[in-house]
Amino acid sequence: MAAFNYAAYWLKIGHKDRGVRNMYVRGAYEMEKWKATGRPASEALAQGKALTQRYARDHDAMMLLFQECGEAQDGDPKFREAQPRLIAQLKDVGA
């Protein structure tokens, strides 16, 4: 989630709204997976914050993480199945 939030930040600065929404969808999918384990969302957010604080100044490391996470999702049939639903949910909330 941290890698997708990081990418969303840079896409937002570049006014690439579609890319930002795509990162939100990817992050939402990861949060769903996290919650399915029974762990609280606050734990995921705390871990994401810690990772971001540690690596935010290392653009190359964050982009490598983003690339690897994105490739893993792209190869996940469950992500591809969930993607249209998540896109619709984000549109419903105006994201």
N, C-alpha and C positions, 0 to 999 in steps of 0.2 A: 504494500500500500504506500509505503514511504517513497518508493521509486516512482510510482505513478503520480503521487502528489507533487513530487519534485518536477517531473516532466510537465505536469499541468501548469505549474507556476511559470515555467519558461514559455510555454505555449500561450499562456494568458498575456504575458508581456509582449509577445509577438502578435497579439490580436488574432490568434488562430483558434476561434471559438469551437469549431468542430473537433479539433485535436484535444482541446480542454475537455469537452464532453466525453470524448473517447477515453481519456484518462480517468474521468469520474466513473465511467462504466467499469473500467478495469479494477479500480479501487473498490467499488461496490461489490464486485464479484469476490474479491479477496476477503472483504469483510463478511460476506455471506458464508464463505468457507470457514472463516475463523469462528463465527457464531455457531456454526453447525457442530463444532467440537465441544460446545458447552462453555467455552471460555468467554469472559465478559469483553465487550467491545472496548472498555476502558483499558484493558491490558494490551490490546492490539495498538491502540492509539499511543499508549505510553512507550511501547517498543518502537513504534514508528517515529515518535518524537526523538527518542534517544538515538536511533540510527541517523536521522536527519541531522541532529546536532553534531554527531561525530563526523559525518561525511559531506555535509552541505558545501563545504569549501573545496571539496575534491570533485570537481565536475566530472572528470573522467571516470572515477569510481561510481558515481551515481548514474551516469549514463550507461556504464557497463551493466550495473544492476538492473536498470530499466530495460535494457535490451534483452538480458537473460530472462527476466520475469515476463516480458512481453512475448518472447518466443515460446516460453513454457505455456502461457495462456493460449497462444495461437494454436498450439498443438493439443490443447485440451478440448475434446469434444463437448464436455459439459459447459465450458465457457462459451463455445460457439452456440450451444443450445440456449443458454441463459442470456446471451447478448441482446436479442431483440426485446425481451422482457425488461431488462435493465435500462435500455435506451428509452423505452416507453415510460418507465417509472421516473426517469430523470426529466423527461419532457413534462410529465404531470406535475412535478414540483418546480418546474421552471428553471432547471439547471441546464 
